[in-house]
Amino acid sequence: MTLRALIVAPQPFFSNRGTPLSVYYRTLVMAELGVHIDFVTYGEGQDVDIPNIRFMRIPRFAWLGNVKVGPSYLKLFLDVFLTLRVIRQLLVRHYDFVHAHEEAIFICRLLRPLFRFRLIYDMHSNLAQQLTNTRFTRSRLLKGLFRFLQDSSIRVSDAVITICPDLADYVNGIPGGQHKNFLIENSIFDPVRVVAQDDSGYPPGQQSPSAVAAGIPVQRRIVLYAGTLESYQGIELLLNAFREALHYCDDAFLLVVGGSGSQVQHYSELSRELGIGQHVMLTGNRPQQEVPGYMQRASVLVSPRTEGTNTPLKLYQQIASGIPLVATDIESHTQVLDDSCAFLGVPEPAAFAHAMVLALTRHEDAARRAQRAQQLYAEKYSPASYTEKMRQVLAMVG
C-alpha cells in the first residue's frame, strides 16, 4: 500500500546558511521507501531532487532577513503562515500520517484532534534545553511552557524519532514513551541532490570555492572545524586551545568553515587579539557539498562543543572519514565516542590543546583511532541500518 505523508519542517530548507541535513535525509529515505510526500516549509532555501516529494513553501518575506539557527521571533512570525498552510493541506487532502520536525510538533499536536491523523514527532533536540543553549530567554515560565508542550506532544504522538541516547532516555521517561520511541541517529551524509541554485546564492562579498581553496596553505597541517558558529559550539574554546597547540605544532593551521558574517567577524577579531590571526582562516557559510573537499585536506578534525547533550550531525561524517578526531569530553560526544576512536579533552583550553597536539604528533595512535572510528560507523551507523529503522517507523504508522 502506498503511503501519503505531510512533512512539516519549520526550517530554511535547503539553504546555504542553515542546511537542515537531518531533515533532508529523513525525507530522502522515506521517499525511497515509497512514501508520497507533501513537504511544507519556509520560503527561504531551495528545493532538492527527491522523487515522490512535492514542496510547498510559505512566502519568503525576504525583507525580514534570513532565518537563523535556533529559536527566534522571526520563526514565530513565519510559523503563523506555516500553520495556515498545514491547515489548508489537511482540509484538501487525506494523509496517512503527519511527520513533524522539532517545534512543528506544537502546531501538529494542536491540529491532531481536529483532523485525526497519525503523528510522528521527529525530536532533534530538547526544545526547553535549546532555549537555554541558544540564550534565547532566561524565563523559567517560557521554558516550563516548552517542556509541558514537548511532553504532551510525546504522549499524543504515535511514534517519536530521537537522534541520540540522551533524547531517547528523555522520551522513555514519559509514560508510554518507550513503546513508541525509535532511536535513529543522524548518521548518513550522502551528496544532496540540488535542483537549482536558490535565490540566496553566495552572500555578497563571499568568495568562490576556488578562492577559498587558494587561501588554504598547502604546506601546513590543517585542523578543520566545519559547522555553525553558535556559542555552544565552543569556537572561543577552539581558538584559545589552538593558540596553545601552536607552541608544539607550529606548522598547524586552523580552518573554520561555517558561520554568518557577524560571527566570522567576531571570531576573526578574537583570533587577532589572541595573536593567531595569521594561523586561522574563517570561510563563513559554505554549501554542504564543499565540506568533503575541505576534509580531504585536513590532518585533524575537531568538534569543540561545550554545551548540550544532542550528538552533532557532523560527528558521524567525522568518524566515517578516516581522519583523526579531537572532541570535547562531554555527553554530546561521549554517547558515540570514547578514547579508542577519538582524542577527548575536557572543554577547557589546556586540555583541548593537549588532545590536538596528541592527534597531530602521535601518528600511529591517531591512525589507529581513526580506523576504529570508521569501524564504529560501519557497525552501528551505516545507511543500511538507518533505512531499516525508518522502515520500522513507517510500519507503526502505516
NUZA-698342 format. One record per atom (N, C-alpha, C): x negated, y negated, z negated. Coordinates in steps of 0.1 Angstrom, whole numbers, plus 2048, in hexadecimal, padded with zeros to 3 digits. Layout:
% NUZA-698342
XYZ;...
//
This chain:
% NUZA-698342
7F880C800;800800800;7F77F3800;7FA7EA809;7F37DE809;7F77D47FE;7EE7CF7F7;7F17C57EC;7EF7B77F1;7F87AE7EC;7F77A07EF;7F47997E2;7EA7907E2;7E67897D6;7E577A7D8;7E87737CD;7E67657CC;7DA7637C3;7CF75D7C8;7C47597C0;7C474A7BD;7C37477B0;7C37397AC;7B57367A6;7AE72D7AD;7A072A7A8;79E71B7A7;79E71579B;79D70679A;78E70379B;7887047A7;77A7027A9;7786FB7B7;76D6F57B9;7696F07C6;7646FB7CF;76D7047D4;7697107DB;76870D7EA;75D70D7F0;7507117ED;7487057F0;7416FF7E6;73B6F27E7;72C6F37E4;7246EB7EB;7156EB7E8;7126E67DA;71C6DF7D4;7196D97C7;71D6E27BC;7266EC7BE;72A6F47B3;7317017B9;7297097BF;72E7157C6;7327207BC;73F7237BB;74372D7B2;74173B7B8;7357407B8;73274C7BF;73A7587B9;73C7587AC;7437637A6;7517657AB;7587597AE;7657597B4;76475F7C2;75A75B7C9;75975F7D7;75776E7D8;74F7747D0;74C7837D0;75878B7CC;75F7867C2;76B78D7BD;77578D7C8;7777827CF;7817817DA;77C78A7E6;76F7897E9;76A7917F4;76D7A07F2;76A7A57E6;76C7B47E3;77B7B77E4;7847AF7DE;7927B27DF;7977B27EE;7927A97F6;7967A9804;7917B580B;7847B9808;77F7C580E;7867D280A;78D7D27FE;7957DD7F9;7A37DC7FF;7A67D3808;7B27D280F;7BD7C9809;7BA7C17FF;7C37B77FA;7C47AB803;7D17A7806;7D379B80E;7D578F804;7CD785806;7CB77A7FB;7CF76D801;7D77667F9;7D97577FA;7D17517EF;7C87487F3;7BE7437E9;7C17347E7;7C67307DC;7C97227D8;7BD71C7D0;7B87117D5;7AC70B7CF;7AB6FC7D2;7A16F57CD;79F6E77CE;79C6E47DD;79D6D77E0;79A6D37EE;78B6D27F1;7836CF7E7;7756CE7E9;76F6DC7EC;7666DD7F6;75F6E97F9;7626ED808;7606FA80A;7626FF818;76870D817;76E711822;77371F822;768728826;76A735823;76073F826;76774A82E;75F752835;76475C83F;766769838;77276B833;77777782C;78377C833;78478783A;79078C83F;79B78E834;7A778D838;7B278F82F;7B4783825;7AE778827;7AF76D81E;7B4760825;7BD75981F;7C274C824;7C0741819;7B873781D;7B572D813;7C0722813;7C471D807;7CE713805;7C87097FC;7C56FD801;7BE6F37F9;7C76E77F6;7C56E27EA;7CC6D67E6;7C56CA7EC;7CB6BE7EC;7C46B37F2;7B66B17EC;7AD6AB7F3;79F6AA7F0;79D69F7E5;7A46947E6;7A26887DD;7936847DC;78D6837E8;77E6817E8;77A6747E1;78366A7E1;78065D7DA;77F65E7CB;78366A7C5;78166C7B7;7746727B4;76C6767BE;75F67C7BC;75F68B7BC;7546917B9;75369F7BA;7566A67AD;75B6B27AE;75E6BA7A2;7516C079C;74F6BD790;7436C2789;7456CF782;73A6D577E;73B6E2776;7416DF769;74A6E8764;74F6E7757;75C6DE757;7626DD74B;76F6D574A;76C6C674D;7776C0752;7766B2755;7846AC757;78669F756;793699758;79769A767;78D69A770;79069B77E;7976A9780;7926B377A;7986C177B;7A66C1776;7A96BA76B;7B66B9766;7C06B3770;7BB6A8776;7C36A2781;7C66AB78C;7BB6B2791;7BD6BA79D;7C66C6799;7C66CB78D;7CD6D6789;7DC6D478A;7E06C7789;7EF6C478B;7F36C8799;7EB6C57A3;7EE6C87B1;7EC6D77B4;7E26DD7AD;7E06EC7AE;7EC6F37A9;7F26EE79E;7FE6F5798;80A6F47A2;80B6E87A8;8166E67B2;8156F07BE;8086F17C2;8066FA7CD;8097097CA;80570D7BD;80871A7B9;81771D7B8;81E7137B3;82D7157B2;8337167C0;82E70E7C9;83370F7D7;83171D7DC;8257237DA;8227307E0;82B73B7D9;82D7397CC;8357437C5;8437437C9;8487377CE;8567357D2;85873B7E0;84E73B7E9;85073F7F7;84B74D7FA;8437537F1;83D7607F4;83C7697E8;83E7767EA;83D77F7DF;82E7847DF;8287857D2;81B78A7D1;81B7957C7;81379F7CA;8127AB7C1;80B7A77B4;80279D7B5;7FC7987A9;7F678B7AB;7F47837A0;7ED7767A1;7E0778799;7D577379F;7C777479A;7C3766796;7C2764789;7BF756784;7B175577F;7A974C784;79B74A780;79B73F775;79374276A;791738760;79D73175B;79D72375B;7A871C755;7B571D75E;7B472276A;7C1725771;7CA72E76A;7C4736761;7CD73F759;7D7738751;7D572B74D;7DF724746;7EB72074F;7E871D75B;7F371A765;7FB727767;7F473276A;7FB73E76E;802744762;7FC743756;80374874A;810741747;81173474A;81E72D748;828730753;82373475F;82C73676A;83174576A;82A74E764;82D75C765;83B760760;84075A755;84E75E751;85875A75C;85574F763;85F74B76E;85F75477A;85375877E;85175F78B;84E76E789;84B77277D;84A78177A;840788782;834782784;82A78878C;82078F782;819799787;80E79F780;802796780;7FB796775;7F178B773;7E379176F;7D978D777;7CB790773;7C478376F;7BE784763;7B777875D;7A877B760;7A2773769;79377576B;78C76B762;787771757;78276974C;77276874D;76E75D752;75F75B754;759754749;76074F73F;75A748734;765747729;76074571D;769741712;76C733713;77872F717;77B72171B;77A71870F;77D71D703;77B7146F7;76C7126F4;76471C6F6;75671A6F5;7507116FF;75671270B;75170A716;7526FB713;75D6F770C;75F6E9708;7536E4700;74E6ED6F7;7426EA6EF;7356E96F7;7336F46FF;7276F5707;7256E9710;7306E4716;72F6D9720;7306CC719;7326CC70C;7346C0704;73F6B7709;74A6BE70E;7556B7713;75D6B0708;75E6B76FD;7666B16F2;7606B76E5;7626AF6DA;7606B46CC;76D6B76C5;7786B56CB;7856B66C5;7886C56C1;7896C86B4;78D6D56AF;79B6D86B4;7A46CE6B5;7B16D16B9;7B16D66C8;7AA6CF6D1;7A96D36DF;7A36E16E0;7986E46D9;7926F16D9;79C6FC6D4;7A36F86CA;7AD7026C4;7B87056CE;7BC6FA6D6;7C76FC6E0;7C27056EB;7B57036F0;7B070B6FA;7AF71A6F5;7AB71C6E9;7A97296E4;7B77306E3;7C17296DE;7CF72E6DE;7D47326EC;7D27296F5;7D772C703;7CF738709;7C2738706;7BA74370B;7BE751706;7C07516F9;7C475E6F2;7D27626F7;7DB7586F8;7E875B6FD;7E876170B;7DF75B714;7DE760721;7D976E722;7CF771719;7CA77F719;7D6789715;7DE78570C;7E978E707;7F3790712;7F678671A;801788724;7FC78D732;7EF78D734;7E9792741;7EA7A1742;7EB7A674E;7EC7B4751;7DE7BA751;7D47B2755;7C67B6756;7BD7AA753;7B27AC74C;7A87A1749;79B7A674E;79579E757;7877A075B;77E797753;77479E74C;76A796745;75C79974C;75378F74A;747790752;73A79374A;73C79573C;731798734;73679E727;72D7A6720;7327AD714;7377A4709;732798708;73878F6FE;74678C700;74A78970D;758786710;76079270F;75A79E713;7627AA711;7657AD703;75C7AA6FA;75E7AC6EB;7697A26E7;7697966EC;77378D6E8;7817926EC;7827966F9;78F79B6FD;7947A86F5;78A7B06F3;78E7BC6EB;7937B96DD;78F7AD6D8;7947A96CB;7A27A36CB;7A87A16D6;7B679D6D7;7BF7A96D8;7C97A96D0;7D27B56D0;7D67B96DE;7D47C66E2;7D77CB6EF;7CC7C86F9;7C27C06F6;7B97BB700;7B07C6705;7AC7D06FD;7A37DA701;7A87E470C;7B67E470C;7BC7ED716;7BD7E7724;7BA7DB725;7BC7D4732;7AF7CD736;7A47CF72F;7977C8731;78E7D073A;78A7C9745;7807CE74E;7737C674E;7687CC74A;75C7C474A;7557C6758;7557BB760;74F7BB76D;7457B076E;7397B376C;72E7A976D;72E7A277B;72A79577B;72978E788;71B79278E;71A79E793;70D7A3796;70A7A57A5;7137A07AE;7107A17BC;70D7937C1;7057937CC;7007867D1;6FD7877E0;70678E7E8;70478F7F6;7057817FC;70077F808;70177280F;70F76E811;71276180F;71F75C811;72375A81F;72F75E823;73375D831;73A74F833;732745836;737737837;73E736845;74A730845;75172E852;74B722859;749717852;74470A858;73F70184D;7366F8850;7316EE847;73D6E7841;73D6E5833;7486DD82E;7466CE830;7506C782A;74F6B882D;7446B1825;73E6B981C;7346B2814;7266B281B;7236BD822;7166BE828;70B6BC81D;7006B7820;6F66B4816;6F96A5811;6F96A3804;6FB6967FF;6F168C806;6F567F807;6ED67580D;6DF675806;6D467580E;6C7675809;6C1682806;6C968D806;6C469A802;6BB69F80E;6B16A680A;6A76AB814;6AD6B781B;6A86B9827;6AB6C582F;6A46D1829;6A86DE82B;6A16E9826;6926E982A;68F6E6836;6816E583A;6796DB832;67F6D082F;6786C5828;6766CA819;67F6D0813;67E6D6806;6726E0806;6726E980F;6686F3810;65A6ED811;6596E2819;64C6DC81B;6476D680F;6506D2805;64B6CC7F9;6466D67EE;6486E37F1;6446ED7E7;6356F17EA;62C6EF7E1;61E6F27E3;61C7017E6;6147047F0;6127117F5;6097197EC;5FE7137E7;5F47197E0;5F671A7D1;6027177CC;6057177BE;60F7227BB;60F7277AF;6187317AB;62572A7A6;63172E7AC;63D7287AA;64572E79E;649726795;65272A78A;66072478F;66972C791;676728797;68272978E;68971E78D;69671D787;6A0719792;6AB721793;6B571E79D;6C371F796;6CA714795;6D771478F;6DC70678C;6E6704784;6EB6F7780;6E16F1776;6E26E4774;6DA6DD76A;6E26D875E;6ED6DF75B;6F46DB74F;6EC6DC743;6EF6D5738;6E76D572C;6E46E3726;6EE6EB727;6ED6F9720;6E3702728;6DF6FE735;6D670673C;6C8704738;6C56FB72F;6B76FB729;6AC6F5732;6B06EB73A;6A56E6743;69B6DD73B;6A06D6731;6976CF728;68D6D9722;6926E471D;6896EE717;67F6F3721;6846F572D;67B6FA738;6706F173B;6736E473C;6696DA73F;65E6D9734;6636D9728;6596D871D;6516E571C;6576F171E;64F6FD71E;6456FE729;6496F9735;6416F9741;6346F073E;6366E5738;62B6DD735;6206E472C;6256EC723;61C6F471B;6156FF723;61D70672B;618711734;60D70C73D;60E700742;6046FB74B;5F66FB745;5F56FA738;5E86FA731;5E0708734;5E8712736;5E3720738;5E4724747;5ED71E74E;5EF72275D;5F0715765;5E470F767;5E470276D;5E870277C;5E970E782;5ED70F790;5FC711791;604711786;612713787;61970678B;625708792;62D6FD797;63B701794;6436F778E;6516FA78A;65A6F4795;6626FD79B;66C6F97A5;67A6FB79F;6826F079E;68F6F0798;6996EE7A3;6A16F87A7;6AB6F77B2;6B96F67AC;6BF6EA7AF;6CD6E87AA;6CE6DB7A3;6DB6D77A0;6DD6CB799;6E26BF7A1;6EA6B779B;6EF6AB7A1;6E46A07A2;6E76957A9;6DD68B7AB;6D968579E;6E3682795;6E067C788;6D868677F;6DB693780;6D469C778;6C569E77D;6C369E78A;6B669E78F;6AE69278B;6B468678B;6AD67A787;6A967B779;6B2680770;6B0681762;6A468A75F;6A4696765;69969F762;68C69C769;68D695774;68169077B;67A686772;68267D76C;67C673763;67667A756;67D684751;67768B746;66A69274A;669698756;65D69E75A;65169475A;65468875F;64A67E75F;646679751;650678748;64D67573A;64467F734;64668C737;63E697732;631698738;62E690743;62169174A;62069C753;62B6A2758;62A6AE761;6316AB76E;63469E771;63C69B77D;6366A1789;6296A178B;6226A6797;6226B5798;6276BC78D;6276CA78D;6356D078D;63F6C7790;64D6CB78F;6546C579C;65D6CD7A2;6656C97AD;6746CC7AA;67D6C27AA;68B6C57A9;6926C27B6;6986CC7BC;69E6CA7C9;6AC6C57CA;6B36C57BE;6C16C27BE;6C96CE7C4;6D66CD7C5;6DF6D87C9;6DB6DC7D7;6DA6E97D9;6D76EF7E6;6E16FA7EA;6E46FC7F6;6ED7077FA;6E87157F4;6F271D7F1;6EF72A7EA;6E67327F3;6E8731800;6E073A80A;6D173780A;6CD72B804;6BF728804;6B872E7F8;6BF7327EE;6B97377E2;6B07437E4;6B374D7EC;6AA7587EE;69D7547F3;69D74A7FC;690745801;68773F7F7;68D7387ED;6857327E2;68073E7D9;6887487D7;6847537CF;67875B7D5;67875C7E2;66D7637E9;65F75C7E6;66074F7E3;6537487E1;64F7477D2;65874D7CA;65674B7BB;64D7577B6;6447537AC;63D75D7A5;644761798;64C758793;65475A786;661753788;66C75A783;679754782;67C751773;684746771;687742763;696740761;69B743755;6A8740751;6A773B743;6A672D741;6A3728734;6B072472C;6BB72A72F;6C8726729;6C672671A;6CD71C713;6CB71A705;6D871D6FD;6E471D704;6F171E6FD;6FA728705;70472C6FE;70E734705;70B743703;71674B706;71575A705;718761712;71D75971C;71F75F729;712762731;71176E737;70677173F;70676874C;6FB76174F;6FB75975C;6FC762768;70375D772;70476477F;6F7766785;6EE75C784;6E175D78A;6D8768785;6DB76C778;6D3776772;6D278377A;6DD787780;6DE794787;6D5793794;6D678779B;6CD7857A6;6BF7857A2;6BC780796;6AE77F792;6A978D78F;6B0796788;6AB7A3784;6AA7AC790;6B27A979B;6B27B27A7;6A67AD7B0;6A07A27AD;69679C7B7;6897A37B7;6857AA7AC;6777AF7AB;66D7A57A7;6717997A3;66878F79E;66978E78F;65E78C788;65E78C77A;667780775;66E78376A;67877A765;675776757;676769754;675763746;68275D742;687761737;69475D732;69475A723;69D75271F;69E74F710;6A475B709;6A075D6FD;6A57696F5;6B27656EE;6BC7636F6;6CA7606F1;6D476B6F6;6DF76B6F0;6E97766F3;6ED775702;6EE769707;6F1767716;6E877071F;6DC77271B;6D277A723;6D178871D;6D178A710;6CD79770B;6D97A170C;6E479C710;6EF7A6714;6EB7AF720;6E17A9727;6DC7B0733;6CE7B4732;6C67AB72D;6B77AC72D;6B27B171F;6A67B7720;69E7B9714;68F7B8718;6867BB70F;6787B8712;6727C271C;6797CD720;6747D672A;6767D1738;67F7C773A;6817C3748;6807B4749;67C7AC73F;67A79E740;671799735;66C78D736;66578672C;66E77D724;671780717;67A778710;67376F706;679763704;67375A6FA;67F7536F4;67E7506E7;6887486E0;68973A6E6;6947346E6;6967276ED;68F71B6E6;68271C6E6;67A7106E1;66D7106EA;6687046EC;65D7036F7;65170C6F5;64C70D6E9;63F7166E8;6427246EB;64D72A6E7;6507386E9;65473A6F8;65B7316FE;65F73370C;652731715;64A728711;63D726718;635732717;63473970C;62C74570A;631750713;63F751714;64575B71D;64175972B;64174C72F;63E74873D;62F74C740;626749737;61874C739;61675B73A;61D763732;61B771733;620776740;62B771745;630775752;62777175E;62076675C;616761766;609768766;60576D75A;5F7772759;5F6781757;600788751;5FF796750;60679D75B;5FF79E766;6047A2773;60A7B0773;6037BA76D;6087C876D;6157C9765;6157C2759;6207C2750;62C7BB757;6297B075E;6347A9764;63A7B1770;6327B8777;6377C0782;63F7CC77D;63B7D2771;6427DD76B;6507D8766;6507CD760;65D7C875B;6677C4767;6617BE771;6697BB77D;66F7C7784;6677D2784;66C7DF78A;6777E5781;6757E4774;6807E976B;68C7E176D;68B7D476F;6977CC771;69F7D077D;6977D3788;69E7D8794;6A57E5792;69F7EE78A;6A57FB787;6B27F877F;6B17EF776;6BD7EC76E;6C87E7776;6C57DE780;6D07D9789;6D67E5791;6CE7ED796;6D27F979E;6DB802796;6D880478A;6DF80E781;6EC80977C;6ED7FB779;6F97F6772;7017EC779;6FA7E5783;7017D9788;7027D8797;7017E479E;7017E47AD;70E7E07B3;70E7DC7BF;71B7D97C6;7257E57C6;7207F17C7;7297FD7C7;7307FE7B9;7297FB7AE;72F7FC7A1;7397F07A0;7367E57A5;73F7D97A5;74C7DC7AC;74B7E27B8;7577E57C0;7607EF7B9;75A7F97B3;7628037AC;7697FD7A1;7637F4799;76A7EE78E;7767E5793;7747DE79E;77F7D67A4;78A7DF7A9;7877EB7AE;7917F57B2;79A7F97A6;7947FB79B;79B7FE78F;7A57F378A;7A07E778C;7A97DC788;7B57DB791;7B37DD79E;7BE7DD7A8;7C87E87A5;7C27F47A1;7CB7FF79E;7D47FC792;7D07F4789;7D87F077E;7E47E7781;7E17DD78A;7EB7D378D;7F37D679B;7EE7E07A2;7F47E27AF;8017EA7AE;
//
